[in-house]
Amino acid sequence: MRKRNRRVRAVLAVTSAAVLGLAGCDALGGGDDPGTSGAGARRAKASQAPLWDTSPVSMAAVGDSITRGFDACTVLQDCPAASWATGASAEVNSLAVRLLGASKAATHSWNYAVTGSRMADLAGQMTQAAAEKPQLVTVMAGANDACRESPAAMTSVAAFRSGFEDAMGTLRRSLPKAQVYVASVPNLKRLWSQGRTNALGKQIWKLGICPSMLGDADALDAAATARRDTVQQRVEDYNRVLKEVCAKDARCRFDGGAVYDFRFGTDQLSHWDWFHPSVNGQARLAEIAYRRVTEPVT
């Protein structure tokens, strides 16, 4: 009996030592449990890192005349220095300057927007932007898809969606981890209602600025009202597309309609065409973008 007890105690002692040895190995980070310290913990921590960085160190901008600062400084000309996205103007305090600082913005931000471009042109701009390997890409496009010769000539909603998906796909094939900020299309009907109070601005409009909305600016008959409402509905449809496509990408942030909702007044409109943003208006766009880009991850 005493011999059997000694054997039992010996087996228990060996088993305990083995169990303690295994526990000690995990405690030192040598186990496979990803919740412990060591390599497993580092992998777990990396997998939990937020997908959105509120302080990117480089950025590129794509889009249309608004991002080129058209009519902000000189009549019927681009003014990239006043761009809400990448401009160097102290009055604008662009998104790039706010994020990177003035000196770094000069070397680590790029503007590939083109005045007059539509959504179908965005993929080409994305290709150029991707070559710079920016951490953030800003998108503001769609106004020219609605600003056509007539409502019938506007880009269809389906084609607009296809163009935006193509542009995002183009970027993702080169830069799968780049962040994307997408601004909503401005409220074109509100821009018409503000600008039509200025006689000079209406003369500039006759040169061909957004005729689907701004043509016959003083006409308030049923046909003119229906035309403008049709354009406005198309803008709202475009914004729905931007929101939906962006929502499918974990590294994309839509502005939630902030640009569309912004109430541009005469101070925020170019005093050459009373339609595009002035320097003041560009600064407001930069503020909107900065708030969204730096919004804490929840």
GUVEXMAR-326860 format. One record per residue: x, y, z of N, C-alpha, C, O in turn. Coordinates in pm, whole numbers, plus 50000, padded with zeros to 5 digits. Layout:
BEGIN
XYZXYZXYZXYZ
...
***
This chain:
BEGIN
500834988050000500005000050000500875012550000500625022049925
501965012450090502845024250094503545026249960503735037449915
503925014949896504595016149766503645022249662504045030649582
502345017549665501395022949568501185037749590501085045249492
501105042249715500915056549743502095064749694501925075649640
503315059049713504495066349665504445067849513504815078249459
503965057049443503875057849297502855068349254503095075849160
501695068949323500675078749292501205092849311500995101649228
501915094849427502455108149453503475112049346503555123749308
504235102549300505245105349199504595109349067505035118749001
503535101949029502835105248905502215119048914502285126748818
501585122549029500985135649048502025146649041501765157348986
503195144149097504255154249096504715156948955504925168548917
504885146348874505325148148735504275155548655504585164448576
502975151648677501885158248605501805172948641501625181348552
501925176248767501875190348811502985198448750502785209748706
504175192548748505315199648691505085202548543505425213348494
504495192848472504225194848329503215205948308503375214348219
502145205848390501125216148378501695229748409501435239348337
502485230848516503095243548551504045248248443504155260148415
504735238548382505665242348276504945248248157505405258048099
503795242348120503015247648009502465261348041502475270347957
501975263048164501435276048203502505286648202502285297948160
503715282648248504805292148250505195296348110505575307948088
505115287148014505455290447876504515300947820504955310347755
503205299447845502235309247797502425322447867502265332947805
502755322247994502925334648070504085342748016504105355048028
505055335947957506205342847901505995346747756506885352347692
504785343747704504495347947566504875337647464504945340947345
505115325347504505505315247407504355306947358504545298547270
503135309047412501975301047370501385306147242501855315747182
500315299247199499655302747075498445311547096497825315846998
498065314547220496885322647248497125336947205498015343447260
496365342147106496615355747058496315366347161496665378047143
495655362547271495335372347373496465374447471496385383347556
497545366547463498655368047554499665377847498499485383147389
500735380247575501795389047527502625381647424502355370047394
503645388247370504495381947272503985384047131503215393247105
504415375247040504065376746898502565376046875502025383546794
501885367046947500435365946932499735378746967498805382946899
500175385047076499555397647118499815408647018498935416846992
501025408946961501335419246862500455417646738500015427546680
500215405046699499345402746584497925407346614497265413446530
497455404246735496105408346774495985423346776494985428946731
497015430146830496985444746837496955450846698496245460546674
497735445146606497775450446470496425448746402495985457546328
495765437246427494475434846362493395444246413492375446246346
493605450046533492615458946590492905473646558492145482446600
493965476446486494305490246453493205496346367492685489646278
492835508946391491755515246312492155516446166493325518446133
491155515246079491415516145935491585530545890492135533045782
491125540245970491195554345931492215561746016492125561746139
493185567945950494205576046017493805590646006493695595945896
493595597146118493145611146117494275621046090494035633046085
495485616146073496605625246045497495619645933498665616445957
496965618445810497785613745699498915623545671498815635445702
499995618645611501175627045590501375630745443502365637245408
500445626645356500505630645215499095629445158498285621545206
498805637445054497465636844996497465641344851498325648944807
496465636644778496265640744639494785644044622493925638344690
494505653144530493125657444505492735654544361493525656744269
491525649644342490975647644208489595654144204488955656144308
489145657344083487835663544073487735673443958488305671343851
486995684243982486685693743875487125707943909488065710043985
486425717843852486845731843863486865737044007487665745844039
486005731844091485985736744230487325733744296487885742244365
487835721644276489115717844336490295724844269491375725544326
490085730044147491125737944080491065752644118491905760544074
490085756544199489965770544239489525779644126489865791444124
488755774244032488315781943915487535794343957486625793644040
487895805843900487245818743925487385823844068486685833244107
488255817844146488445822744283489355834944286489235843344376
490275836044189491255846844190491155855844066491345868044076
490865849843951490835857143824489685852043740489335840243746
489085860743662487905857043585488205845843485489145846643406
487385835343492487415824043400488785817443391489205813143283
489475816443505490775809643509490885801543637490285804843740
491675790643628491965782843747492855790643842493625799343800
492735787543969493625793344071493945782644175493385782844285
494835773244142495145762144233495615766644370495445759344468
496205778444379496665783344509495505785344606495695785144727
494285787144550493115789344635492265776744650491145777344700
492785765244607492025752744616491785748844761492695749444844
490575744944793490215740244927491035727944966491275725445085
491455720244865492135707544893493635709144912494195704245011
494295715844819495765716044820496365730044811497585731344805
495545740444809496055753944789496995758844898496925754345013
497875768144860498835773844955498355786945015499005792345104
497235792244968496735805145016496465804945167495785796045218
497025814845236496795815745381495335818745411494835814845516
494655825645320493245828845341492375816345336491375815245406
492765806945252491985794545238492335784645349491455778045404
493625783745382494085773845481493555760045439492735754045509
494035755345327493525743245264493635730945352494315730945455
492965720445310493025707845383494455703045395494875698345501
495225704045285496615699545289497435707345391498215701545466
497245720445396497975728645492497555725345635498385724645724
496275723245655495785719945790496335706545838496645704845955
496435697045746496885683645784498395682445791498935676145882
499085688445695500515686145679501395697645725502575695745751
500815709645734501625721445757502015727345622502085720045523
502255740245617502485747145491503685741845414503595739645293
504805739645481506015735445411505875721345355506265718845241
505325712345434505185698545386504085697445282504175689045192
503045705645292501985705445192502535708745053502025703744953
503545717145048504125721144920504795709544847504915709744725
505245699544922505965688344862505245674944873505615665244807
504205674444956503525661744980502025662344949501255654345002
501615671744864500235671944818500215675144668501065682644619
499255669244597499205670444452497755672444409496845666444465
497545680944308496215684144260496075679744114496655685844024
495295669144093495085663943958493665666543908493235660643809
492925675343976491595679043930491715686743798492735693043770
490655686143718490645692843587489325700143571488255694243584
489395713043542488185720943519487385715043402487935712343295
486105713343424485235707843321485095692743322484285687343247
485865685943407485805671343405484525666043468483895672543551
484165653943424482995647143475483405633943541484585630443543
482435626943595482755614543666483485604543577484355597243625
483165604243449483835595043358485335597643348486085588843308
485765609743384487185613343376487945610143505489165611243509
487215606143608487845604943740488855593443746489875594743814
488605582543678489535571243682490915575243633491925571243690
490965583343525492255588043475492985596543575494195595343590
492255605143644492865613343748493365604543864494405607343923
492605594143896493015585044003494325578143968495165575844056
494495574843842495745568543799496925577943825497965573643874
496755590643792497815600443816498065602143966499205602644010
496995603044042497135604844186497815593044251498675594744339
497455581044210498015568944270499525568044249500235562244331
500015573744140501455573244113502265580444221503445577544240
501635589844291502325597144398502285589644531502965593544626
501495578944537501335570844659500875579144780501485578144887
499845587144765499365595144878498645586544981498085576044947
498655590945106497915583845210496435587645208495595580045255
496115599545153494745604145145494475609545006495295616744949
493315605944950492875611444822491525618244845490615612244902
491395630744800490115637744811489405637544677490025638644572
488085636244682487265635644561486145645944572485395646044669
486045654544472484885663344457484535663744310485175670744232
483515656344273483135655144132481635653044122481005647944214
481075656944009479655654743985478905666943938477875665743871
479395678843972478685690943932478585692043780477545695943727
479665688643710479645689743564478775678943498478355680543384
478505668143571477615657943517476185663143515475385659043431
475855672043607474535678443610474525691243528473495694843470
475645698243523475725710943449475995708343301477125709743253
474935704643230475045701843088474205711843007473605720943065
474175710242877473425719342792471935719242826471245729342811
471465707742870470055706242907469955694543003470885686643013
468845693243074468665681743162468795668443089469295658643146
468355667942963468435655542887469885650942866470135639142845
470825660342870472225657142845472985653342972474175650042965
472325653743087473005650543212473425635843216472785627243155
474505633043286474955619243304473875611443378473325616143478
473565599543327472555591343395473095586943532474295586643555
472185583543620472585579143754473385566143744474365564243816
472965557243656473675544543639475105546743589476045540443637
475255555643491476595558443437477455565343542478665562943550
476845573943621477575580843729478085570543829479235571343872
477245561043866477655550643961478795542343902479785539543970
478635538443777479675530343712480995537843707482055531943730
480935550943678482155558943671482845560043805484075559443812
482065561743911482675563044044483245549744090484325549244149
482535538944064483055525644099484335522744023485265516944078
484385526543898485595524543817486755532543874487875527543882
486485544943913487535553443970488065547544101489275547244124
487165543044186487595537044313488365524144288489355521344356
487915516244191488635504044158490025506844105490975499644137
490145517244025491455521243971492415524644084493575520544083
491915532244181492755535844296493115523544377494275521844416
492145515144403492385503544490493365493544430494095486944504
493395492344300494355483144239495795487444263496695479144268
496005500444277497355505644302497615508144449498705505444500
496595513444519496755517344659495595511944743494655519244773
495655499244780494555493244855494315499344992493225497945047
495315506145048495155511545183495055526745188494985532545297
495035533345075494885547945075493505551745127492525544745100
493425562645200492145567645249491535576945145492245583645070
490205577445142489505585545044488445593945114487595588745186
488515607145093487475616245141486645620445021487185625244921
485335618645029484445621844918483505633144958482725631745053
483585644144888482715655544913481435654144830481475649344717
480325658344886479065657944813479025668744706479755678644713
478175666744606477975676644501477205688444561476225686344631
477635700844535476945712544593475495713644548475095707844446
474735721044624473335723744593473285734244481473365746244508
473165729844359473225738944243472045748644240472185759944194
470915744144287469745753044286469935764644383469505775844356
470575761944495470845772844588471855782644528471725794744546
472865777544457473835786344392473135795344290473455807144278
472175789644216471395797844122470615808744196470615820344154
469975805144305469135814744377469965826044437469485837244449
471195823044476472065833344531472645842144421472645854444432
473155835844315473855843244211472955851544121473415861344063
471685847944109470805854944016470495869244060469875876843985
470905872844180470695886544227471745896144171471635908244188
472785890544105473865898944055473835899743903473955889543835
473675911843850473545913743705474805909443629474705903243524
475985912843684477235909043617477375893843613477755888143510
477065887543724477165873043729476295866343624476715856643560
475105871443606474195865543506474715867243364474445858943278
475455877943339476065879543207477155869043185477285863843075
477925866043290478945855543282478295841943260478805833743185
477175839743326476475827043309476115824443164476105812943119
475845834943090475445833442950476585828242863476355824242749
477815828442915478945823142841478955808042840479765801842771
478045801942917477925787442914478185780443046478445768443047
478115787643157478325781443288477025774643333476025781343357
477065761543344475945753343393474595757243334473685761043408
474455756443204473205760943141471965753143185470865758743186
472115740443221470945732843262470285738943385469065738243400
471075745043473470525751543592470455766643577469475772743620
471465772843517471565787443516470995794043392470845806243389
470665786243289470085792143169468775799343198467985794843282
468525810543128467305818643152467125820943302466105817543361
468145826743361468235827643507467045834343573466675830843685
466425843943505465305851043565463945844943536462925849543587
463935834543455462655828043422462145820243542462865812143601
460885822743577460275815943692458985808743651458175805243737
458805806643522457605799743476457695784843508458715780043557
456615777743481456535763643518457625755243450458195746243512
457905758143323458905750443250460305752443309461055742743326
460655764943341461965767743399462095761443537463145756143573
461025762243615461045756243749461205741143740461975735243816
460475734943647460585720443630461985716443586462525706343631
462585724443498463955721643452464935721843568465735712643584
464855732143650465775733143763465525722043866466475716743924
464285718743886463975707843980464515694543931464955686144010
464495692543800465045680243742466545679343766467065668743802
467235690543746468685690843771468975688543919469885681143955
468195694944004468405693544147468205679144194468955674044277
467195672544139466965658544174468125649844130468505640444200
468685652844015469825645043967471035646844059471765637344085
471245658944108472325661444203472115653144330473055647144382
470895652744378470595644844498470815629944471471285622644559
470485625544351470735611544314472235608744309472675598144354
473005617944255474455616144252475015614944393475875606444420
474535623244483475035622644620474675609444687475455604344769
473535603944654473165590844708474145580244657474545571344733
474525581144531475495571844474476845573144543477455563044580
477315585344562478605587544629478595581244768479555574844809
477495583344839477365577744974477395562544972478085556245052
476635556544881476515541944877477815535144834478215525244894
478455540444732479705534344685480795536044790481565526744816
480875547744850481885550144953481675540945073482635536345134
480415538345108480115530045226480615515745210480785508745310
480845511345088481335497745065482835496545086483375485445085
483505507545105484975507845120485315512145261484965523245303
485995503545335486285506445476487185518545496487215524345604
487925522345391488825533845401488315545945323489105553945274
487015547145312486395558445242485445565545337484665559145408
485505578945337484595586945417483855596945329484475605345263
482545596045328481685605745260481415617145358481415615045480
481195629145306481015640545396479625641245459479315650545533
478775631245428477455631145487476515641545430475485644645489
476885647145314476065657745254476395671645303475625681045280
477535673245370477895686145430478085697045326477635708345347
478735693945214478925704145110477575707545046477275719245021
476775697545020475445700044963474615708945056473895717745010
474715706445185473895713745283474435727645314473715736045369
475705730245281476295743145317475585754545243475385753845122
475205764745317474445775845260475395786745209475675796545277
475885784445087476765794345024476025807745012474935808444955
476625818145067476095831545053476925839244952477855833644893
476615851944932477355859744832478835861144867479665862644777
479185860744994480595861545033481355848944994482575849344974
480645837844983481295825144950481285822144800481785811644757
480735831344720480685829344576481665838544504481875849944547
482255833644396483155841744315482445854244267481315853644220
483115865844280482525878244234482775880644085482545891544032
483265870044018483365870443872482235862743807481695867043705
481865851243865480775843743801479605840843894478575835743849
479725843944022478635842144118478075827944113476865825744121
478985818444100478575804344098479635795444163479325787444251
480895796944119481985789344180482345795544316482055807244341
482985787744405483375793244535484425804144522485345803244441
484275814444603485295824744616486395819444707486335807944751
487395827644735488425823744832487775820444966488135810645032
486805828645005486085826045129485335812745122485345804945217
484695810145008483985797644991484915785644993484585775145049
486085787044931487085776344933487525773345076487735761745112
487675783745157488055781845296486995774045373487325765745458
485715776645342484645769345408484665754545368484415745745450
484965751945240485065738045195486225730945266486115719245301
487325738045285488465732245356488085728845501488495718445553
487315737545564486875734945702486025722345709486205714045798
485095721145615484205709445613485035696645597484825686845668
485975696745503486795684945478487655681545598487765669845635
488255691645660489125689145774488355682845890488845673545955
487155687845916486345681946023486065667245997486125659046089
485755663945873485415649945843486635640945845486585629845898
487735645645787488945637445781489495634845921490005623845948
489425644546010489995643046144488975638546248489275638146367
487795635146204486775630246298487265617346363487705608146293
487205616446497487725604546565487055591646518485875591446484
487825581046518487305567946480486445562746596486885562746711
485245558346564484345553146669484265538046665483555532046746
***
